[in-house]
Amino acid sequence: MQPRSEPLLWLQCLALGAIPLELMLIRLLLAGADPGPIPGVERLLLWGIGVVAPAIALWKRPADWASLLVVRQKLSSRDRDQLQLSAAQQGPIGLISLVVVSLALGLLIGWLDDSAVLTAEFSPVLGQSRLETLLLCIPVLALIVWQVQQLAQAGSLLLGLGKTESASEAIFTTEMLRQQRTSLGLQLLQLPRLSWPAPKQSSSLDAEITEDRSIADDNTEVDKTEVDKTEIESTPEPEASVAGAVEPEQCGEQEESSTLDTEITEIDDVTAGEPEGHGEQTETSGGKQSEPDEPSEPPPGSL
């Protein structure tokens, strides 16, 4: 049962704008004639006939939600859900609305009658008798009572306040509707239902939110893992690089040191050999030079 899909329940909410206009109409009707000798009694009779009597009738048989007084939805064409809506109308909200509207209209009638003289120029029944103006106000007051009860019932159904367990599970038939509800008007209405998106349950919504969060967390973890793997793969191994960098250097140093040792050895050998040769040359040159120093002739004393 989805009351929001019934267009008549939404149409009944238009009473919020129609009731102020109807009160203004009562004021204009009362302005058509001067008050009688006992205006208090006149107002009391107007309130009793136009307000209290309809309220008592609707207390016993509440207004049908599918009736707009002039026209109504066919009784024979109502399905099980629509009959359940009629069953849900039997509640305290409709009765409380009757009490409130009866007391409110009792006070408003006196105020409207006292201030009606201000709108006498605009009265459609100006110059008529007091009785005629009072009789014209009675149906307008009864209409207000009807609208207030329907408005209260429609509001409770649309807001879900009238969906009690006993009412939703009760079996309500067309015959019970005729006997227990006030359904007036010609059976001409056959409005299609409104289509509304189905409301999501809170549990399913929470489950979806939890699932979305878990998926987001998993994606985040996967992204972090991929980033870590990428960093590890892109980062070079320090030991291998150091070893690779040190080994060539060591090999190069060893080769250079062996080359230097070989060169130094050769230089030492060459250096060691050069003095001997030089000495031999010196001795040889000395021997050759000493020969001219010997006298070629014997000294004169030898003779």
Residue pairs with C-beta under 8 A, 6 or more apart in sequence:
1 81
1 84
1 85
1 88
1 163
1 168
2 81
2 196
3 9
3 85
3 157
3 158
3 160
4 158
4 194
4 196
5 193
5 194
5 195
5 196
6 65
6 66
6 82
6 85
6 193
6 194
7 191
7 192
7 193
7 194
8 65
8 66
8 68
8 73
8 189
8 191
9 65
9 154
9 157
9 158
10 154
10 158
10 194
11 68
12 65
12 68
12 147
12 150
12 151
12 153
12 154
13 151
13 154
13 155
13 158
15 147
15 148
15 150
15 151
16 151
18 147
19 144
19 147
19 148
22 140
22 143
22 144
23 108
23 112
23 144
25 140
26 109
26 112
26 137
26 140
26 141
27 112
27 115
27 116
27 119
28 116
28 119
28 122
28 123
28 124
29 123
29 124
29 125
29 133
29 136
29 137
29 140
30 112
30 113
30 116
30 133
30 134
30 137
31 116
31 117
31 118
31 119
31 120
31 122
31 123
31 126
32 120
32 123
32 124
32 125
32 126
32 127
32 128
32 132
32 133
33 125
33 127
33 128
33 129
33 130
33 132
33 133
34 130
35 42
35 113
35 130
36 42
36 130
39 113
42 130
42 134
43 109
43 110
43 113
45 134
46 109
46 134
46 137
46 138
46 141
47 105
47 106
47 109
47 141
49 138
50 105
50 137
50 138
50 139
50 140
50 141
50 142
51 101
51 102
51 105
51 106
51 109
51 141
51 142
51 145
52 102
53 142
54 141
54 142
54 145
54 146
55 98
55 99
55 101
55 102
55 145
57 182
58 94
58 98
58 145
58 146
58 149
58 182
59 95
59 98
61 180
61 181
61 182
62 89
62 90
62 94
62 149
62 153
62 180
62 181
62 182
63 89
63 94
63 146
63 149
63 150
63 153
63 181
63 182
64 72
64 86
64 89
64 177
64 181
64 182
64 183
64 184
65 85
65 86
65 89
65 150
65 153
65 154
65 157
66 72
66 73
66 78
66 82
66 86
66 183
66 189
67 73
67 182
67 183
67 184
67 185
68 185
68 189
69 143
69 146
69 184
69 185
70 185
70 186
71 185
71 186
71 187
71 188
71 189
72 183
72 184
72 185
72 186
72 187
72 188
72 189
73 82
73 187
73 189
73 190
73 191
74 187
74 189
74 190
75 174
75 177
75 178
75 183
75 187
76 174
77 190
78 86
78 174
78 177
83 172
83 173
83 174
83 177
84 167
84 168
84 170
84 172
85 157
86 172
86 177
86 181
87 167
87 170
87 172
88 157
88 162
88 163
88 164
88 167
88 168
89 153
89 157
89 162
89 181
90 167
90 180
91 153
91 156
91 162
91 164
91 167
93 152
93 153
93 155
93 156
93 161
93 162
94 149
94 152
94 153
94 156
96 152
97 148
97 149
97 151
97 152
97 153
98 145
98 148
98 149
100 148
101 144
101 145
101 148
101 149
102 145
105 141
105 144
105 145
109 141
116 123
120 126
125 132
125 133
125 136
153 162
155 161
156 162
157 163
177 183
